[in-house]
Amino acid sequence: MNAITSYDKLDKLGRVRLSQNFYMRDFLYSEIAAWHSGTDSDGMPLQLRNVPDHPDLAIEAGEQLCNLLLEPLQATFGRINIRSGYRSPAVNAFGNSKGLNCGSNESNFGAHIWGYRDVVNNELGAMACIIIPWQHDRLSDHPWTEMAWWIHDHLPYSTLQFFASGAFNIGWQKTPQRVIRSTGVPQKLTAPGMTNHDGSHASEYPGYPELKRAA
C-alpha cells in the first residue's frame, strides 16, 4: 500500500482486515490527535494525523499482534477494549513532549509506532493498550498478576506492562523479550534469567479459563 496522502487512501487503510475480528481502523483512533489538532499555544496551525508512514509494514506487524495475541484473548475472555493502538511518530512525539503518557519515539519503535523497526533488535513489532472487562471486573479481589501469568503461560507476547487503571500494554515482536512490568508492585514481575520465569504458573491464576482460539 502506498503512502497515505489522501482521505480515500486513509479510508482504504482503515478497511484492511488484520485478523478475524480486528481491522486497521480499530487501532487508528488517537485521543491526543483528536483533542490537540487545531492550533498550538502560539496560535500556529497544528495537525496531528495518526497515520502510518509505512502502511505495509504497519499492517504486517498489526496482523501478528492481532492473530497471535488479541484474537486468543478475545476468544478466551470475551470482547476486549482497545485503549490505544497505533501511534504515528508525530502523535507520539507530541504526547511525549506534553507529558501525555507516551514514551519517546525511540522506545516506541516496534511498539506503539508500528511500521518502524525497534532500535535494539532491528525488528518489526506492534503494541496495543487494552482492557479486558472480564479481568477488570475482578481487580478488586484478584491481583493483576493473575492475568500476567496466564498470558505468560499461554501466548507468545514480547512485553507486557500493567497499569493501575486495569489497562495493560501487550506487544508482539518476532524475537520476543518475554518481560512483564507494571507501574505498581512489583515493577518487574518476570524476565529471562529470573528464577520465576520458566515452567508453569497455573497456581498463580486459579479459576482462569482454558485458552481458546478464534472460531
C-alpha positions as CSV (number, residue, x, y, z in Angstrom):
1,M,0.0,0.0,0.0
2,N,1.3,3.4,-1.0
3,A,1.8,6.3,1.5
4,I,-1.4,7.7,2.9
5,T,-1.7,11.0,1.1
6,S,-5.5,11.4,0.8
7,Y,-8.7,10.7,2.7
8,D,-9.5,7.9,0.2
9,K,-6.2,6.2,0.9
10,L,-6.8,6.5,4.7
11,D,-10.3,5.1,4.2
12,K,-8.9,2.1,2.3
13,L,-6.3,1.6,5.1
14,G,-8.9,1.5,7.8
15,R,-10.8,-1.2,5.9
16,V,-7.7,-3.6,6.0
17,R,-8.7,-6.7,7.9
18,L,-5.8,-7.6,10.3
19,S,-7.4,-10.8,11.7
20,Q,-10.8,-12.4,12.0
21,N,-12.2,-9.7,14.3
22,F,-9.9,-6.7,14.0
23,Y,-9.4,-4.1,11.3
24,M,-6.8,-1.4,11.0
25,R,-9.4,1.3,11.8
26,D,-9.7,-0.2,15.3
27,F,-6.2,1.0,16.1
28,L,-6.0,4.4,14.4
29,Y,-8.1,6.5,16.8
30,S,-6.0,8.8,19.0
31,E,-7.4,11.0,21.7
32,I,-4.2,13.0,21.5
33,A,-4.7,13.7,17.8
34,A,-8.4,14.3,18.2
35,W,-8.1,16.8,21.0
36,H,-4.9,18.7,20.1
37,S,-5.3,19.1,16.4
38,G,-6.1,22.8,15.6
39,T,-3.8,25.5,16.8
40,D,-0.9,25.4,19.3
41,S,-0.3,27.7,22.2
42,D,1.2,30.3,19.9
43,G,-1.8,30.2,17.5
44,M,0.0,28.3,14.9
45,P,-1.7,25.5,12.9
46,L,-1.3,22.1,14.5
47,Q,-2.2,19.0,12.6
48,L,-1.7,15.6,14.2
49,R,-2.6,12.8,11.9
50,N,-2.4,9.3,13.4
51,V,-1.5,7.7,10.1
52,P,1.4,5.2,9.5
53,D,4.4,6.4,7.4
54,H,4.9,2.8,6.2
55,P,1.4,1.3,5.8
56,D,2.6,-2.2,4.5
57,L,5.0,-2.7,7.4
58,A,2.4,-1.4,9.9
59,I,-0.2,-3.9,8.5
60,E,2.4,-6.7,8.7
61,A,3.1,-6.0,12.4
62,G,-0.5,-5.5,13.2
63,E,-1.5,-8.8,11.7
64,Q,0.9,-10.6,14.1
65,L,-0.4,-8.7,17.1
66,C,-4.0,-9.4,16.3
67,N,-3.7,-13.0,15.3
68,L,-1.2,-14.2,17.9
69,L,-2.3,-12.2,20.9
70,L,-5.5,-10.2,20.7
71,E,-7.7,-12.9,19.0
72,P,-6.8,-15.6,21.5
73,L,-7.5,-13.2,24.4
74,Q,-10.9,-12.2,23.0
75,A,-11.8,-15.8,22.2
76,T,-11.0,-16.8,25.8
77,F,-12.2,-13.9,27.9
78,G,-14.8,-12.1,25.7
79,R,-14.6,-8.8,24.0
80,I,-11.6,-6.7,24.7
81,N,-11.4,-2.9,24.6
82,I,-8.6,-1.1,22.8
83,R,-7.5,1.9,24.7
84,S,-4.5,2.9,22.4
85,G,-3.1,1.1,19.4
86,Y,-1.1,2.6,16.6
87,R,0.7,6.0,17.1
88,S,2.3,8.0,14.4
89,P,5.8,9.4,15.2
90,A,4.3,12.9,15.2
91,V,1.5,12.0,17.6
92,N,3.8,10.0,19.9
93,A,6.4,12.7,20.0
94,F,3.8,15.3,20.8
95,G,2.4,13.1,23.6
96,N,5.8,12.6,25.0
97,S,6.7,16.3,24.9
98,K,3.4,17.2,26.7
99,G,3.6,14.5,29.4
100,L,0.6,12.6,28.0
101,N,1.8,9.1,29.0
102,C,3.8,8.4,25.8
103,G,7.4,7.2,25.9
104,S,10.0,8.5,23.5
105,N,9.7,7.7,19.8
106,E,12.9,5.7,20.1
107,S,11.4,3.5,22.8
108,N,8.2,3.1,20.9
109,F,9.6,2.0,17.5
110,G,8.5,-1.6,17.1
111,A,5.9,-1.0,19.9
112,H,3.1,1.6,19.6
113,I,4.8,3.0,16.5
114,W,4.1,0.2,14.1
115,G,5.9,0.1,10.8
116,Y,9.3,1.1,12.3
117,R,11.9,-1.4,13.5
118,D,12.9,-1.3,17.1
119,V,16.4,0.2,17.8
120,V,17.7,-2.8,19.8
121,N,16.9,-5.8,17.6
122,N,16.0,-4.0,14.3
123,E,12.7,-6.0,14.2
124,L,9.2,-5.0,13.5
125,G,6.7,-5.0,16.3
126,A,3.3,-3.8,17.3
127,M,1.7,-2.9,20.7
128,A,-1.8,-2.1,21.9
129,C,-3.0,-0.9,25.3
130,I,-6.1,-2.9,26.1
131,I,-8.7,-3.6,28.9
132,I,-10.3,-7.0,29.3
133,P,-13.6,-6.4,31.0
134,W,-13.6,-9.9,32.4
135,Q,-10.4,-9.2,34.3
136,H,-11.2,-5.6,35.1
137,D,-14.4,-6.6,36.9
138,R,-12.3,-8.9,39.2
139,L,-9.5,-6.5,40.1
140,S,-10.9,-5.5,43.5
141,D,-10.5,-9.1,44.6
142,H,-7.8,-10.5,42.3
143,P,-4.3,-9.1,41.6
144,W,-3.2,-8.0,38.1
145,T,-0.5,-10.7,38.3
146,E,-3.1,-13.4,37.6
147,M,-3.7,-12.2,34.0
148,A,0.0,-11.5,33.6
149,W,1.0,-15.1,34.4
150,W,-1.9,-16.5,32.4
151,I,-0.6,-14.7,29.3
152,H,2.9,-15.7,30.1
153,D,2.0,-19.3,30.1
154,H,-0.3,-19.3,27.0
155,L,0.7,-16.6,24.5
156,P,3.8,-15.6,22.5
157,Y,3.9,-12.0,23.9
158,S,7.1,-9.9,23.8
159,T,6.3,-7.3,26.5
160,L,3.5,-6.7,29.0
161,Q,3.0,-3.6,31.2
162,F,0.2,-3.3,33.6
163,F,-1.3,0.0,34.9
164,A,-3.3,0.9,38.0
165,S,-6.3,1.6,35.8
166,G,-6.6,-2.0,34.9
167,A,-5.4,-1.5,31.3
168,F,-2.2,-3.0,30.1
169,N,0.2,-2.8,27.1
170,I,0.7,-6.0,25.2
171,G,3.3,-6.2,22.5
172,W,4.4,-8.6,19.8
173,Q,7.9,-8.9,18.2
174,K,9.4,-11.6,16.1
175,T,12.0,-12.3,18.8
176,P,10.0,-11.8,22.0
177,Q,11.6,-10.3,25.1
178,R,9.2,-12.1,27.5
179,V,9.3,-9.3,30.0
180,I,6.4,-8.3,32.3
181,R,6.4,-4.9,34.1
182,S,3.9,-2.8,36.0
183,T,3.6,0.8,37.3
184,G,2.9,-0.7,40.7
185,V,4.4,-3.6,42.7
186,P,6.3,-5.4,41.6
187,Q,7.7,-3.1,38.9
188,K,9.2,-6.2,37.1
189,L,7.3,-9.4,37.6
190,T,9.5,-11.6,35.4
191,A,12.1,-11.5,32.7
192,P,14.5,-14.0,31.2
193,G,17.1,-15.1,33.8
194,M,14.8,-14.5,36.8
195,T,14.1,-17.6,38.8
196,N,10.3,-17.4,38.3
197,H,10.4,-17.2,34.5
198,D,10.3,-20.8,33.4
199,G,7.8,-23.6,34.0
200,S,4.1,-23.5,34.6
201,H,2.5,-20.8,36.8
202,A,-1.0,-22.2,36.8
203,S,-1.2,-21.9,40.6
204,E,-1.0,-18.1,40.1
205,Y,-4.3,-17.8,38.2
206,P,-6.9,-20.1,39.8
207,G,-10.2,-20.2,38.1
208,Y,-9.0,-18.8,34.8
209,P,-10.4,-20.4,31.6
210,E,-8.5,-22.7,29.2
211,L,-7.0,-21.0,26.2
212,K,-9.5,-20.7,23.3
213,R,-8.8,-19.8,19.6
214,A,-11.0,-17.7,17.4
215,A,-13.5,-19.8,15.6
